[in-house]
């Protein structure tokens, strides 16, 4: 019962009251004969209401006699409400104070890239470009023509980039404030590469939302992130290792084909298709270190994994190596649980 008591503070009048004890005879004499006290008893019978006439010399002031009393203690729910209010105010302040400079610059850069792709890239061999595209997609049979090994390696690596970015952007690359889903851009990146991902980079606003434990058990996070469960963990680790091994094999294949390098550079200067594909690979390699850093900080693994950040500058192989070595979110959650 004492725990529910509240302290009440009231602002009473500044005039003091005489609280000294007096004898009963003196109190009666003062109440009946004191000239400055108002008459409290009516002259007529008890049926009339009591009247209290204010006197100018009465010690209680007329104005300010009604005071506002407030509790100095808070109810048990107030701290939680206060924390929620502070969190909401911080979110509102963050939304209002968002700096759009980087997004605007990135949008201008994306627009410039698209203008270059559609208007300034070389287009001297359109028929040969279509032939190369059919050969690389295995839509044209063996006609005795030997494809450039460097071009073949580049084409297959471009097919692995969307998988690598899916592992980086799901879930730590999602945007919690702009509410823009990432999966449509990842699907489009299978066909458009960096040209389809850059609009999401423009709209992205950190930090990413928290991932619930039930979400880690659902597709695609159970395959791309989990390493603890038997089946999903093996699939996740296998996909990451296959990604690294395939990329390493393609780089080795391109590296040993030294005789094809000169031919590839000639294609680059003449072919629109090869020019755009090479630029796409360069853009994906350029943005990958940032998303590796974002994923690393979101997992709070920067202290242990900072040595991988310079390696992420290596095109494709650096981010693929990070994906193999990084801890999963479920593993980090298991470590943080108290024993």
C-alpha positions as CSV (number, residue, x, y, z in Angstrom):
1,X,0.0,0.0,0.0
2,X,2.9,2.3,0.8
3,X,4.4,1.6,-2.6
4,X,1.4,3.1,-4.4
5,X,1.6,6.4,-2.5
6,X,2.5,9.5,-4.5
7,X,4.1,12.5,-3.2
8,X,2.1,15.7,-3.8
9,X,3.7,19.1,-4.0
10,X,1.4,22.1,-3.6
11,X,2.2,25.8,-4.0
12,X,0.5,27.3,-1.0
13,X,0.3,31.0,-0.3
14,X,3.4,32.7,1.0
15,X,1.8,33.9,4.1
16,X,2.4,31.9,7.2
17,X,-0.1,30.5,9.7
18,X,0.1,30.5,13.4
19,X,0.2,26.9,14.4
20,X,1.0,27.4,18.1
21,X,-1.4,25.5,20.4
22,X,-3.8,27.7,22.4
23,X,-6.2,26.9,25.2
24,X,-9.8,26.2,24.6
25,X,-11.0,29.4,26.4
26,X,-8.8,31.6,24.3
27,X,-9.9,29.9,21.1
28,X,-13.6,30.5,22.0
29,X,-12.9,34.1,23.0
30,X,-11.1,34.8,19.8
31,X,-13.7,33.2,17.6
32,X,-16.6,35.1,19.2
33,X,-15.1,38.6,19.9
34,X,-12.3,39.0,17.4
35,X,-13.3,42.0,15.3
36,X,-11.4,40.9,12.2
37,X,-13.0,37.5,11.8
38,X,-16.1,37.1,9.7
39,X,-19.4,35.9,11.1
40,X,-19.7,32.2,10.6
41,X,-23.1,31.5,12.2
42,X,-26.3,32.8,10.6
43,X,-28.7,34.8,12.6
44,X,-31.7,32.9,11.4
45,X,-32.2,29.1,12.0
46,X,-30.2,26.2,10.7
47,X,-32.2,26.0,7.5
48,X,-30.3,28.9,6.0
49,X,-27.0,28.0,4.4
50,X,-23.8,29.0,6.0
51,X,-22.3,32.2,4.6
52,X,-18.6,32.9,4.7
53,X,-17.9,36.6,4.1
54,X,-14.4,37.5,3.1
55,X,-12.7,40.2,5.1
56,X,-9.8,42.3,3.8
57,X,-7.7,41.5,6.8
58,X,-8.4,37.7,6.7
59,X,-5.0,36.0,6.5
60,X,-5.8,33.8,3.5
61,X,-5.6,35.7,0.2
62,X,-8.5,35.8,-2.2
63,X,-6.5,35.3,-5.3
64,X,-4.4,32.2,-5.6
65,X,-6.2,30.3,-2.9
66,X,-6.9,27.4,-5.2
67,X,-3.5,25.8,-5.9
68,X,-2.5,23.2,-8.5
69,X,-1.1,20.0,-7.0
70,X,1.0,17.7,-9.1
71,X,2.6,14.3,-8.4
72,X,6.4,14.2,-8.3
73,X,6.5,10.5,-8.9
74,X,5.8,8.7,-12.2
75,X,3.6,5.7,-12.8
76,X,5.4,2.4,-13.5
77,X,4.5,2.7,-17.2
78,X,6.0,6.1,-17.7
79,X,9.7,5.0,-18.2
80,X,8.6,2.7,-21.0
81,X,6.5,5.3,-22.6
82,X,9.2,7.8,-22.2
83,X,11.7,5.5,-24.0
84,X,9.3,4.9,-26.8
85,X,8.7,8.6,-27.2
86,X,12.4,9.2,-27.3
87,X,12.9,6.5,-29.9
88,X,10.1,7.9,-32.0
89,X,11.4,11.4,-31.7
90,X,14.9,10.2,-32.8
91,X,13.4,8.4,-35.8
92,X,11.4,11.4,-36.8
93,X,14.5,13.6,-36.3
94,X,16.6,11.2,-38.4
95,X,14.0,11.2,-41.2
96,X,13.8,15.0,-41.1
97,X,17.5,15.5,-41.0
98,X,18.5,13.0,-43.7
99,X,21.2,14.3,-45.9
100,X,20.2,13.7,-49.6
101,X,23.5,14.9,-51.0
102,X,25.0,11.5,-51.5
103,X,21.7,10.2,-53.0
104,X,21.5,13.1,-55.4
105,X,25.1,12.7,-56.5
106,X,24.6,9.0,-57.0
107,X,21.5,9.6,-59.0
108,X,23.4,12.1,-61.2
109,X,26.2,9.5,-61.6
110,X,23.6,6.8,-62.6
111,X,22.0,9.1,-65.1
112,X,25.4,9.9,-66.6
113,X,26.3,6.2,-66.9
114,X,23.0,5.5,-68.7
115,X,23.6,8.4,-71.1
116,X,27.0,7.0,-71.8
117,X,25.7,3.5,-72.4
118,X,23.0,4.5,-74.8
119,X,24.7,7.3,-76.6
120,X,28.5,7.2,-76.4
121,X,29.5,3.6,-76.3
122,X,31.1,2.3,-79.5
123,X,28.8,0.4,-81.8
124,X,30.9,-0.7,-84.8
125,X,29.9,-4.4,-84.8
126,X,26.2,-4.9,-84.0
127,X,25.9,-8.1,-86.0
128,X,29.0,-9.6,-84.3
129,X,27.6,-8.6,-80.9
130,X,24.4,-10.6,-81.6
131,X,26.5,-13.5,-82.6
132,X,28.6,-13.3,-79.4
133,X,25.4,-13.1,-77.3
134,X,23.9,-16.2,-78.9
135,X,27.1,-18.1,-78.4
136,X,27.5,-17.2,-74.8
137,X,23.9,-18.1,-74.0
138,X,24.5,-21.5,-75.7
139,X,21.8,-20.7,-78.3
140,X,24.0,-21.4,-81.2
141,X,25.6,-24.7,-81.9
142,X,29.2,-25.6,-82.5
143,X,30.2,-24.0,-85.8
144,X,34.0,-24.2,-85.3
145,X,34.4,-20.7,-84.0
146,X,36.5,-20.4,-80.9
147,X,35.2,-17.8,-78.4
148,X,37.6,-15.5,-76.6
149,X,38.4,-17.1,-73.2
150,X,38.7,-13.8,-71.4
151,X,35.2,-12.8,-72.7
152,X,33.8,-16.2,-71.6
153,X,35.2,-15.8,-68.1
154,X,33.8,-12.3,-67.8
155,X,30.4,-13.5,-69.0
156,X,30.1,-16.2,-66.3
157,X,31.4,-14.0,-63.6
158,X,28.7,-11.5,-64.4
159,X,26.2,-14.4,-63.7
160,X,27.7,-14.8,-60.2
161,X,27.6,-11.2,-59.2
162,X,23.8,-11.1,-58.5
163,X,24.2,-14.1,-56.1
164,X,27.1,-12.3,-54.3
165,X,25.0,-9.1,-53.9
166,X,22.0,-11.0,-52.7
167,X,24.1,-12.4,-49.8
168,X,25.3,-8.9,-49.0
169,X,22.0,-7.0,-49.3
170,X,19.9,-9.7,-47.6
171,X,19.3,-8.9,-44.8
172,X,21.9,-6.3,-43.8
173,X,21.4,-4.1,-46.9
174,X,17.7,-3.6,-46.5
175,X,16.4,-0.1,-45.8
176,X,14.2,0.3,-42.7
177,X,13.2,4.0,-43.3
178,X,12.5,4.3,-46.9
179,X,10.5,1.0,-47.0
180,X,11.9,0.1,-50.4
181,X,12.2,-3.7,-50.9
182,X,15.5,-4.9,-52.2
183,X,14.4,-8.2,-53.9
184,X,13.0,-6.5,-57.1
185,X,16.3,-4.8,-57.7
186,X,18.2,-8.1,-57.1
187,X,16.0,-9.9,-59.6
188,X,16.5,-7.2,-62.2
189,X,20.2,-7.3,-61.6
190,X,20.3,-10.8,-63.1
191,X,19.6,-9.1,-66.4
192,X,20.7,-5.5,-65.9
193,X,23.6,-5.8,-63.5
194,X,24.7,-2.7,-61.8
195,X,22.5,-0.6,-64.0
196,X,19.5,-2.1,-62.3
197,X,21.0,-2.0,-58.7
198,X,22.0,1.6,-58.7
199,X,18.5,3.0,-58.3
200,X,18.2,1.0,-55.0
201,X,21.5,2.5,-53.9
202,X,20.0,5.9,-54.5
203,X,16.9,5.1,-52.4
204,X,18.7,3.2,-49.7
205,X,18.6,4.8,-46.2
206,X,20.4,3.2,-43.3
207,X,20.2,1.6,-40.8
208,X,18.8,-1.8,-41.8
209,X,15.8,-3.2,-39.8
210,X,16.4,-5.9,-37.2
211,X,16.0,-9.5,-38.3
212,X,13.8,-11.7,-36.3
213,X,14.7,-15.3,-35.4
214,X,11.7,-16.6,-37.3
215,X,12.8,-14.7,-40.4
216,X,16.2,-16.4,-40.4
217,X,14.4,-19.8,-40.8
218,X,12.6,-18.8,-43.9
219,X,13.8,-18.6,-47.5
220,X,16.1,-17.0,-48.8
221,X,17.9,-16.1,-45.5
222,X,18.0,-19.7,-44.4
223,X,20.1,-20.6,-47.4
224,X,22.1,-17.3,-47.9
225,X,22.9,-16.6,-44.2
226,X,22.4,-19.5,-41.8
227,X,25.3,-21.7,-40.9
228,X,24.0,-23.4,-37.8
229,X,21.2,-25.7,-38.9
230,X,22.1,-29.0,-40.6
231,X,20.5,-28.7,-44.0
232,X,20.2,-24.9,-44.4
233,X,23.7,-24.4,-43.0
234,X,25.2,-26.8,-45.4
235,X,23.4,-25.2,-48.3
236,X,24.5,-21.7,-47.2
237,X,28.1,-22.7,-46.7
238,X,28.1,-24.7,-49.9
239,X,26.7,-21.8,-52.0
240,X,29.3,-19.4,-50.6
241,X,32.1,-21.8,-51.2
242,X,30.9,-22.6,-54.7
243,X,30.7,-18.9,-55.3
244,X,34.3,-18.4,-54.3
245,X,35.6,-21.5,-56.0
246,X,33.8,-20.6,-59.3
247,X,35.0,-17.1,-59.3
248,X,38.6,-18.2,-58.5
249,X,38.5,-20.7,-61.4
250,X,37.1,-18.1,-63.8
251,X,39.9,-15.7,-62.9
252,X,42.5,-18.4,-63.3
253,X,41.0,-19.3,-66.7
254,X,41.1,-15.6,-67.8
255,X,44.6,-15.2,-66.5
256,X,46.2,-18.0,-68.4
257,X,44.6,-16.9,-71.6
258,X,47.2,-14.2,-72.2
259,X,46.9,-14.5,-76.0
260,X,43.3,-13.5,-75.8
261,X,43.9,-10.3,-73.9
262,X,44.8,-8.2,-77.0
263,X,41.8,-9.5,-78.9
264,X,39.5,-8.7,-76.0
265,X,40.7,-5.1,-75.8
266,X,40.0,-4.8,-79.5
267,X,36.5,-6.1,-78.9
268,X,36.2,-3.5,-76.1
269,X,37.0,-0.6,-78.4
270,X,34.6,-1.8,-81.1
271,X,31.7,-3.8,-79.6
272,X,28.9,-2.1,-77.7
273,X,27.9,-5.4,-76.0
274,X,31.4,-6.1,-74.6
275,X,31.9,-2.4,-73.7
276,X,28.7,-2.3,-71.6
277,X,29.5,-5.7,-70.0
278,X,33.0,-4.6,-69.0
279,X,31.6,-1.3,-67.5
280,X,29.0,-3.3,-65.6
281,X,31.7,-5.5,-64.0
282,X,33.7,-2.4,-63.1
283,X,30.7,-0.8,-61.4
284,X,29.8,-3.9,-59.4
285,X,33.4,-4.2,-58.2
286,X,33.4,-0.5,-57.3
287,X,30.3,-0.7,-55.0
288,X,31.1,-4.1,-53.4
289,X,33.6,-2.8,-50.7
290,X,30.9,-0.4,-49.4
291,X,28.4,-3.2,-49.0
292,X,31.0,-5.4,-47.4
293,X,31.7,-2.7,-44.9
294,X,27.9,-2.2,-44.3
295,X,27.4,-5.9,-43.7
296,X,30.4,-6.1,-41.4
297,X,29.3,-3.2,-39.2
298,X,25.7,-4.5,-39.1
299,X,26.9,-7.8,-37.7
300,X,29.2,-5.9,-35.3
301,X,32.1,-7.9,-36.7
302,X,34.3,-5.0,-37.7
303,X,36.9,-5.5,-34.9
304,X,37.6,-9.1,-36.0
305,X,36.9,-8.8,-39.7
306,X,38.5,-5.5,-40.5
307,X,41.4,-7.2,-42.3
308,X,39.0,-8.4,-44.9
309,X,38.0,-4.9,-45.9
310,X,41.1,-4.1,-48.0
311,X,40.7,-7.6,-49.6
312,X,37.2,-6.6,-50.8
313,X,38.8,-4.2,-53.2
314,X,39.9,-7.3,-55.3
315,X,37.1,-7.6,-58.0
316,X,34.7,-10.4,-57.0
317,X,37.2,-12.6,-55.2
318,X,37.4,-10.2,-52.2
319,X,33.7,-10.0,-51.5
320,X,33.3,-13.8,-52.1
321,X,36.0,-14.5,-49.6
322,X,34.3,-12.3,-47.0
323,X,31.0,-14.1,-47.6
324,X,32.7,-17.4,-46.7
325,X,34.4,-16.2,-43.5
326,X,31.7,-13.9,-42.0
327,X,29.6,-15.2,-39.1
328,X,25.9,-15.7,-39.7
329,X,23.3,-13.6,-37.9
330,X,21.9,-16.7,-36.1
331,X,25.3,-17.6,-34.9
332,X,25.9,-14.1,-33.5
333,X,22.5,-14.2,-31.8
334,X,23.4,-17.5,-30.2
335,X,26.6,-16.1,-28.9
336,X,24.9,-13.0,-27.4
337,X,22.3,-15.0,-25.4
338,X,23.1,-15.1,-21.7
339,X,23.9,-18.6,-20.4
